[in-house]
Structure formats: C-alpha cells, structure tokens
C-alpha cells in the first residue's frame, strides 16, 4: 500500500486487513503506559479494542492521536479499550505520562522486541514502513477477536481522522 508523507510516497508492508479478519497472533510487546501486563491475546478477548498505531510518540501528531482517541470515546460513551502501539522505546512515553496522567489507555513499545513478532504485526495490519523501523499511523477496531473497521490514512502527516473513524463505526451500529 502506498501512503504519503507530504508529497513523498512511502510504501507499507502487507495489506490493510479487510473487515471480518480474525486476529490470529499473540504478541509479547513491552508495556509502557498504564499497564505492566503483556499485550492482550485478542484472539480470545471479548469486547471492543481500538488499536492505535504510532510512528513517533514524541511527535505532536502521535501525542494528539493518543489524547484525541481517548477523549472521543469518553465523549461518545463508547465502551472500548484503547491500545496504542508505538515504534518508539519505553522512555519516549514519559512526556505523555507527565502531560496526561488521566489517560486510561494501555500503551506498548515495539522497540527492542522480537523482530519476528514486529514484522508479523506490521504485515498483518499493513502498517510497516518499508526501509524503516517505524509503524504507519493507523486505527483498527477489533470486536471479539474480529476486525470490524480500520483506517490507515493515505496522508501520514498529521493526526488520523479519529472522528470519522468512530462515526463510521457508530453509523454501522458496530459499537455497542
């Protein structure tokens, strides 16, 4: 899949999964925000999980994505758990923890984790940036182990359209 950083084209690994895709993997990513637990096994977990992928958690766009996603689900009274996955290391999250101690979302770092697991995730969700360790911005809704919606913005500069993503889910009555 081709996305853009401004005018510059960027190729991503894998393909964005289609709705109905079954989560098949269990990952051991490093917990960094609001949890000490390993990444949840989404194959067997019940409920709605919103997966947010972040290329650089220190950037304005990524920190805004973290904050806006949580604010929007609270405002809309959506019963979902948020999981952020970042390309960055554990210390990259310190600023977000300081500025937004009220956040409830769980965050995980992929840096220094098992390379095979990282590549599996990148390919499975279509979010790996070819030639880089970074993830692309993305939003994924998983309900009872099944993908019900996803968004990988064509324009990777800036914050994904979180309101549009959640509107589509609510319009389809997929969020309960």
Backbone as numpy.savetxt, mean C-alpha at the origin, in Angstrom:
# Nx Ny Nz CAx CAy CAz Cx Cy Cz
3.75 -2.72 -16.92 2.90 -1.54 -16.92 3.79 -0.30 -16.92
3.38 0.69 -17.68 4.14 1.93 -17.74 3.43 3.00 -16.94
4.21 3.68 -16.08 3.73 4.83 -15.34 4.70 5.97 -15.59
4.45 7.11 -14.99 5.29 8.28 -15.24 5.69 8.98 -13.95
6.91 9.48 -13.97 7.39 10.41 -12.95 7.53 11.73 -13.69
6.50 12.55 -13.60 6.48 13.75 -14.44 6.34 13.30 -15.88
7.29 13.70 -16.73 7.28 13.30 -18.13 8.08 12.02 -18.38
8.80 11.56 -17.39 9.67 10.40 -17.55 8.91 9.08 -17.38
8.94 8.23 -18.43 8.27 6.93 -18.30 9.06 5.98 -17.39
8.33 5.19 -16.63 8.92 4.21 -15.72 8.17 2.89 -15.91
8.90 1.80 -16.05 8.29 0.47 -16.20 8.17 -0.19 -14.85
7.02 -0.82 -14.62 6.80 -1.56 -13.39 6.83 -3.06 -13.67
7.22 -3.82 -12.64 7.24 -5.28 -12.77 5.84 -5.83 -12.56
5.59 -6.97 -13.14 4.30 -7.63 -12.97 3.18 -6.84 -13.60
1.96 -7.25 -13.29 0.76 -6.55 -13.78 -0.14 -6.28 -12.60
-0.86 -5.19 -12.69 -1.83 -4.90 -11.64 -2.83 -6.06 -11.61
-3.05 -6.65 -10.43 -3.97 -7.79 -10.37 -5.41 -7.37 -10.63
-6.17 -8.29 -11.17 -7.59 -8.03 -11.44 -8.43 -8.31 -10.20
-9.57 -7.63 -10.12 -10.50 -7.90 -9.03 -10.83 -9.39 -9.04
-10.90 -9.97 -7.86 -11.14 -11.41 -7.73 -9.86 -12.20 -7.49
-8.71 -11.53 -7.65 -7.42 -12.17 -7.40 -7.36 -12.62 -5.94
-6.94 -13.88 -5.73 -6.83 -14.41 -4.37 -5.41 -14.19 -3.85
-5.32 -13.62 -2.65 -4.03 -13.41 -2.00 -3.44 -14.78 -1.69
-2.22 -15.04 -2.15 -1.66 -16.39 -2.03 -0.39 -16.46 -1.21
0.13 -15.35 -0.78 1.44 -15.33 -0.15 1.38 -14.92 1.32
2.40 -15.32 2.04 2.60 -14.91 3.43 3.98 -14.26 3.48
4.06 -13.04 4.01 5.31 -12.29 3.99 5.82 -12.03 5.40
7.12 -11.82 5.51 7.78 -11.58 6.79 8.42 -10.18 6.82
7.69 -9.16 6.38 8.24 -7.82 6.32 8.41 -7.23 7.72
9.34 -6.28 7.85 9.68 -5.69 9.14 8.61 -4.71 9.61
8.04 -4.95 10.80 7.04 -4.02 11.34 7.71 -2.71 11.77
7.09 -1.58 11.40 7.68 -0.27 11.73 6.69 0.74 12.31
5.42 0.53 12.14 4.44 1.52 12.59 3.28 0.81 13.28
3.08 1.13 14.56 1.93 0.67 15.34 1.77 -0.84 15.45
2.85 -1.59 15.27 2.79 -3.03 15.44 4.19 -3.59 15.63
4.24 -4.71 16.33 5.47 -5.48 16.43 5.27 -6.84 15.78
4.10 -7.04 15.21 3.74 -8.33 14.62 4.18 -8.42 13.17
4.38 -9.65 12.73 4.73 -9.86 11.32 3.55 -9.45 10.43
3.81 -9.31 9.17 2.79 -8.94 8.20 1.66 -9.98 8.26
0.39 -9.53 8.31 -0.71 -10.49 8.46 -0.86 -11.42 7.26
-1.30 -12.62 7.53 -1.56 -13.60 6.47 -2.93 -13.27 5.87
-2.93 -12.52 4.79 -4.18 -12.04 4.20 -4.96 -13.14 3.50
-4.36 -14.32 3.32 -5.10 -15.44 2.72 -6.22 -15.89 3.64
-6.00 -15.78 4.94 -6.97 -16.33 5.90 -7.63 -15.27 6.78
-7.19 -14.05 6.72 -7.75 -12.99 7.57 -9.08 -12.52 7.00
-10.06 -12.36 7.87 -11.38 -11.88 7.48 -11.43 -10.36 7.63
-12.26 -9.74 6.84 -12.43 -8.30 6.90 -11.77 -7.61 5.72
-11.78 -6.28 5.80 -11.24 -5.46 4.71 -9.90 -4.89 5.13
-8.92 -5.05 4.26 -7.59 -4.50 4.45 -7.30 -3.58 3.28
-6.88 -2.37 3.58 -6.45 -1.43 2.55 -4.93 -1.41 2.58
-4.32 -1.86 1.49 -2.87 -1.90 1.37 -2.43 -0.66 0.61
-1.52 0.09 1.20 -1.00 1.32 0.62 0.50 1.10 0.38
0.95 1.28 -0.85 2.38 1.10 -1.15 3.03 2.45 -1.37
4.23 2.59 -0.79 4.90 3.88 -0.70 6.33 3.81 -1.21
6.70 4.62 -2.20 8.08 4.60 -2.71 9.10 5.21 -1.75
8.72 6.29 -1.04 9.68 6.99 -0.18 8.91 7.68 0.94
8.81 7.02 2.07 7.96 7.48 3.16 8.38 8.85 3.70
9.60 9.28 3.42 10.05 10.61 3.85 9.54 11.72 2.93
9.02 11.36 1.77 8.56 12.38 0.83 7.20 12.93 1.26
6.90 14.13 0.81 5.62 14.76 1.11 4.46 13.91 0.59
4.58 13.40 -0.64 3.49 12.63 -1.25 3.20 11.37 -0.44
4.23 10.66 -0.02 4.01 9.42 0.74 3.47 9.69 2.13
4.00 10.68 2.81 3.49 10.97 4.15 2.05 11.47 4.07
1.72 12.20 3.02 0.34 12.64 2.81 -0.57 11.46 2.53
-0.09 10.50 1.75 -0.86 9.29 1.47 -1.18 8.54 2.77
-0.20 8.43 3.64 -0.40 7.76 4.94 -1.48 8.48 5.74
-1.37 9.77 5.84 -2.31 10.56 6.64 -3.70 10.61 6.02
-3.80 10.92 4.73 -5.10 11.08 4.07 -5.91 9.79 4.04
-5.24 8.66 3.85 -5.97 7.40 3.80 -6.67 7.15 5.14
-5.94 7.37 6.22 -6.54 7.15 7.54 -7.65 8.17 7.81
-7.41 9.43 7.49 -8.44 10.45 7.72 -9.71 10.16 6.94
-9.56 9.71 5.70 -10.73 9.43 4.86 -11.54 8.24 5.36
-10.89 7.17 5.80 -11.70 6.03 6.26 -12.39 6.35 7.58
-11.77 7.20 8.40 -12.43 7.62 9.65 -13.64 8.50 9.31
-13.44 9.47 8.42 -14.52 10.38 8.05 -15.70 9.62 7.42
-15.40 8.59 6.63 -16.44 7.82 5.94 -16.97 6.66 6.77
-16.39 6.46 7.95 -16.80 5.37 8.84 -16.67 4.01 8.15
-15.56 3.84 7.46 -15.26 2.57 6.79 -14.54 1.67 7.77
-15.05 0.48 7.93 -14.44 -0.49 8.84 -13.40 -1.29 8.07
-12.17 -0.78 8.08 -11.08 -1.44 7.36 -9.78 -1.22 8.12
-8.87 -2.14 7.97 -7.54 -2.00 8.55 -6.61 -1.52 7.44
-5.76 -0.56 7.78 -4.81 -0.02 6.80 -3.44 -0.62 7.08
-2.80 -1.03 5.98 -1.42 -1.52 6.05 -0.61 -0.75 5.02
0.44 -0.08 5.49 1.34 0.63 4.58 2.59 -0.22 4.38
3.02 -0.32 3.14 4.26 -1.01 2.78 5.19 0.00 2.14
6.38 0.15 2.70 7.32 1.15 2.20 8.63 0.52 1.76
9.23 1.12 0.76 10.54 0.71 0.26 11.63 1.03 1.28
11.37 2.00 2.14 12.37 2.55 3.05 12.65 1.65 4.24
13.71 2.03 4.96 14.09 1.33 6.18 13.28 1.79 7.38
13.52 1.14 8.48 12.77 1.36 9.71 12.87 2.81 10.19
14.04 3.42 10.14 14.22 4.78 10.66 13.51 5.84 9.83
13.15 5.52 8.61 12.46 6.48 7.74 11.09 6.85 8.27
10.53 6.05 9.14 9.19 6.29 9.67 9.17 7.23 10.87
10.32 7.59 11.39 10.38 8.39 12.62 9.62 9.71 12.52
9.73 10.40 11.41 9.05 11.69 11.24 7.53 11.53 11.28
7.02 10.51 10.60 5.58 10.27 10.61 5.11 9.95 12.02
5.88 9.13 12.74 5.51 8.79 14.12 5.45 10.03 15.01
6.42 10.94 14.81 6.45 12.17 15.62 5.30 13.11 15.28
5.09 13.32 13.98 4.09 14.29 13.53 2.65 13.80 13.70
2.44 12.48 13.62 1.09 11.92 13.62 0.98 10.73 14.57
1.15 10.97 15.87 1.11 9.86 16.83 -0.27 9.22 16.95
-1.30 9.87 16.42 -2.67 9.37 16.50 -2.98 8.29 15.46
-2.11 8.10 14.47 -2.38 7.12 13.41 -2.53 5.72 13.99
-3.45 4.96 13.43 -3.71 3.59 13.86 -3.18 2.55 12.87
-2.91 2.97 11.64 -2.47 2.05 10.59 -1.19 1.33 11.00
-1.03 0.15 10.43 0.21 -0.59 10.61 1.11 -0.32 9.41
2.41 -0.21 9.67 3.37 0.02 8.60 4.45 -1.03 8.63
4.93 -1.38 7.44 5.99 -2.37 7.29 7.04 -1.86 6.32
8.28 -2.19 6.60 9.40 -1.82 5.75 9.86 -3.03 4.96
10.19 -2.81 3.69 10.72 -3.89 2.87 12.24 -3.88 2.83
12.84 -2.77 3.24 14.30 -2.68 3.17 14.93 -3.73 4.09
15.93 -4.39 3.60 16.68 -5.43 4.32 15.85 -6.68 4.61
14.75 -6.86 3.92 13.95 -8.08 4.06 14.37 -9.07 2.98
13.78 -10.24 3.03 14.09 -11.30 2.07 13.80 -10.83 0.65
14.84 -10.83 -0.18 14.75 -10.32 -1.55 13.71 -11.08 -2.38
13.62 -12.39 -2.17 12.65 -13.19 -2.91 11.22 -12.77 -2.55
10.96 -12.54 -1.26 9.64 -12.10 -0.83 9.30 -10.73 -1.41
10.27 -9.83 -1.39 10.06 -8.48 -1.92 9.70 -8.56 -3.40
10.46 -9.33 -4.16 10.19 -9.47 -5.59 8.85 -10.14 -5.86
8.48 -11.10 -5.03 7.17 -11.75 -5.17 6.06 -10.73 -4.99
6.15 -9.90 -3.93 5.14 -8.87 -3.70 5.08 -7.88 -4.87
6.24 -7.41 -5.30 6.29 -6.43 -6.38 5.62 -6.97 -7.65
5.92 -8.21 -7.98 5.36 -8.81 -9.20 3.87 -9.10 -9.02
3.51 -9.62 -7.85 2.12 -9.97 -7.57 1.19 -8.76 -7.69
1.63 -7.60 -7.19 0.80 -6.40 -7.21 1.13 -5.46 -8.36
2.18 -5.75 -9.12 2.55 -4.89 -10.25 3.12 -3.56 -9.83
3.85 -3.52 -8.69 4.30 -2.25 -8.13 5.81 -2.10 -8.03
6.57 -3.05 -8.56 8.02 -2.93 -8.52 8.52 -2.01 -9.62
9.42 -1.11 -9.27 10.00 -0.20 -10.26 11.23 -0.87 -10.83
11.22 -1.14 -12.13 12.35 -1.81 -12.78 13.59 -0.94 -12.65
14.69 -1.57 -12.20 15.96 -0.87 -12.04 16.08 -0.11 -10.74
15.16 -0.34 -9.80 15.17 0.37 -8.52 14.64 -0.55 -7.42
14.99 -0.25 -6.18 14.44 -1.01 -5.06 13.07 -0.47 -4.64
12.65 0.62 -5.22 11.42 1.30 -4.82 10.16 0.57 -5.27
9.10 0.83 -4.51 7.75 0.44 -4.89 7.10 1.63 -5.58
6.11 1.38 -6.39 5.29 2.45 -6.95 4.19 2.78 -5.94
3.63 3.99 -6.05 2.43 4.33 -5.27 1.33 3.38 -5.70
0.60 2.85 -4.74 -0.54 2.00 -5.07 -1.49 1.89 -3.90
-2.74 1.56 -4.21 -3.77 1.31 -3.21 -4.50 0.04 -3.62
-4.69 -0.86 -2.67 -5.31 -2.15 -2.93 -6.29 -2.46 -1.81
-7.48 -2.92 -2.15 -8.48 -3.32 -1.16 -8.63 -4.84 -1.22
-8.38 -5.48 -0.08 -8.47 -6.93 0.04 -9.59 -7.22 1.03
-10.56 -8.02 0.62 -11.64 -8.41 1.53 -11.69 -9.93 1.60
-11.53 -10.45 2.82 -11.55 -11.89 3.06 -10.59 -12.63 2.11
-9.41 -12.06 1.91 -8.39 -12.69 1.09 -8.52 -12.48 -0.41
-9.50 -11.69 -0.85 -9.77 -11.46 -2.27 -9.60 -9.98 -2.60
-8.90 -9.69 -3.69 -8.75 -8.31 -4.14 -10.09 -7.82 -4.68
-10.57 -6.69 -4.14 -11.84 -6.13 -4.62 -11.64 -4.82 -5.38
-10.46 -4.21 -5.25 -10.19 -2.99 -6.01 -8.71 -2.65 -5.90
-8.21 -1.94 -6.92 -6.81 -1.49 -6.88 -6.65 -0.22 -7.69
-5.61 0.51 -7.33 -5.27 1.74 -8.05 -3.75 1.88 -8.05
-3.17 1.90 -9.23 -1.76 2.26 -9.41 -1.78 3.48 -10.33
-1.55 4.66 -9.77 -1.67 5.88 -10.60 -0.67 5.90 -11.76
-1.16 6.29 -12.92 -0.28 6.46 -14.08 0.76 7.53 -13.80
0.37 8.60 -13.12 1.30 9.65 -12.72 1.71 9.38 -11.28
2.98 9.05 -11.11 3.49 8.66 -9.80 3.94 9.86 -8.96
4.08 11.04 -9.56 4.36 12.23 -8.76 3.08 12.61 -8.05
3.17 12.89 -6.79 2.00 13.30 -6.04 1.33 12.14 -5.32
0.19 12.44 -4.74 -0.55 11.50 -3.91 -1.60 10.81 -4.78
-1.75 9.50 -4.65 -2.84 8.83 -5.38 -4.19 9.44 -5.00
-5.16 9.32 -5.87 -6.48 9.88 -5.62 -7.25 8.96 -4.66
-7.00 9.15 -3.37 -7.57 8.32 -2.32 -9.10 8.44 -2.29
-9.61 9.64 -2.45 -11.07 9.84 -2.42 -11.73 9.08 -3.56
-11.15 9.15 -4.75 -11.71 8.44 -5.90 -11.68 6.93 -5.65
-10.57 6.43 -5.13 -10.42 5.01 -4.82 -11.52 4.56 -3.84
-11.71 5.31 -2.77 -12.72 4.94 -1.77 -14.13 5.14 -2.31
-14.35 6.17 -3.13 -15.66 6.38 -3.75 -16.06 5.18 -4.60
-15.11 4.68 -5.39 -15.39 3.52 -6.24 -15.78 2.31 -5.41
-15.09 2.12 -4.31 -15.43 1.00 -3.43 -16.81 1.18 -2.82
-17.09 2.37 -2.34 -18.38 2.61 -1.71 -19.52 2.60 -2.74
-19.28 3.12 -3.94 -20.30 3.13 -4.98 -20.69 1.71 -5.39
-19.72 0.82 -5.38 -19.98 -0.58 -5.75 -20.51 -1.37 -4.56
-20.69 -0.68 -3.45 -21.17 -1.30 -2.21 -20.27 -2.47 -1.79
-19.00 -2.34 -2.10 -18.07 -3.41 -1.73 -17.58 -3.25 -0.30
-17.66 -2.04 0.23 -17.24 -1.83 1.62 -18.48 -1.91 2.50
-18.37 -2.71 3.51 -19.51 -2.82 4.43 -19.13 -2.37 5.79
